Amino acid sequence: MVKREFSNKVVVVTGAASGIGLAVARRFARAGAICAMLDMDRVRLERCEHEFGDAGHRVMALRCDVSRRGDCEAAMAAVIARFGGVDVLFNNAGITQRSAFVETRIEVYEQVMAVNFFGALYCTKAAIHSLILRRGLIIANESIAGLAPLLGRTGYAASKHAMHGLFTSLRSEVRDKGVHIMVVCPGFIKTNLQDRALGGDGTVTRHPQSRIGRQDTPACAAEAIFNAAAREKDLLVLTTMGKIGYWVSRLAPGYYERRMASQFKAELEH
Ligand code: NAI
């Protein structure tokens, strides 16, 4: 049952210049939404702004590093000044890490938390009053690693678990104010995320990536996210392997850990 329509709604997407964020912005724009696209990658962002403008969509592209609180506050203020408010906030900007805990510098954890967790926190804080006024929707793009362990991703999993705690708790505070929060936990989606994964020393890692099952496309993920947002789902788990992983990790956590570890440990041995 459709509960929300997005035509003429103001949709803010972080990490909108690539992958899932870009595909979700395209999907909402096709439904008639006004898209505010936030990303730190200025070049890709400009390309997206042209693409959306050429297609006749209403769009505002803002360079924003979500790990900087001032950037997030300024971006949200600019969106509210131009369009009057925020109806949907898609907290999506993210980075990942692939490295063994013993070889990973503390700075890598700080960086991953700064983008994935604090970026989502800063944007949500800056938009929450407008979202409450407009009985809006927050979508948190987490990961299966926000619900279950993942070898070689201690920093990434910690940041996504932190997001999960933040957004599921916030949901209990704002639901009766008319704000809905949906958590999205994708399995593997074919994007640029892994090409930029940090290694233990903070540079882009050369560890090959282990993967289980087929990767879905960003467009396919975006369609599912859009439909679930319209129906106000609380939790959306994406990809077949993501769904299997979700249920196995809940029903048989010990078995999940052993299987997952045997699938992933090879990537740290190179
Ligand atoms: P992507 O790398 O294609 O897109 C991420 C976007 O975020 C890029 O445009 C990048 O410039 C932007 N970004 C990175 N740091 C930023 C910062 N500090 N400030 C502003 N923008 C920043 O990757 P993808 O896969 O589309 O990732 C989107 C989200 O989906 C991430 O939060 C990721 O953790 C999550 N996710 C992705 C999965 C996958 O298999 N691709 C699986 C599970 C979750």
Boltz pocket constraint, residues with backbone or C-beta under 6 A from the ligand:
constraints:
  - pocket:
      binder: B
      contacts: [[A, 14], [A, 15], [A, 16], [A, 17], [A, 18], [A, 19], [A, 20], [A, 21], [A, 38], [A, 39], [A, 40], [A, 41], [A, 64], [A, 65], [A, 66], [A, 67], [A, 91], [A, 92], [A, 93], [A, 94], [A, 95], [A, 96], [A, 115], [A, 119], [A, 141], [A, 142], [A, 143], [A, 144], [A, 185], [A, 186], [A, 187], [A, 188], [A, 189], [A, 190], [A, 191], [A, 192], [A, 193], [A, 194], [A, 196]]
      max_distance: 6.0
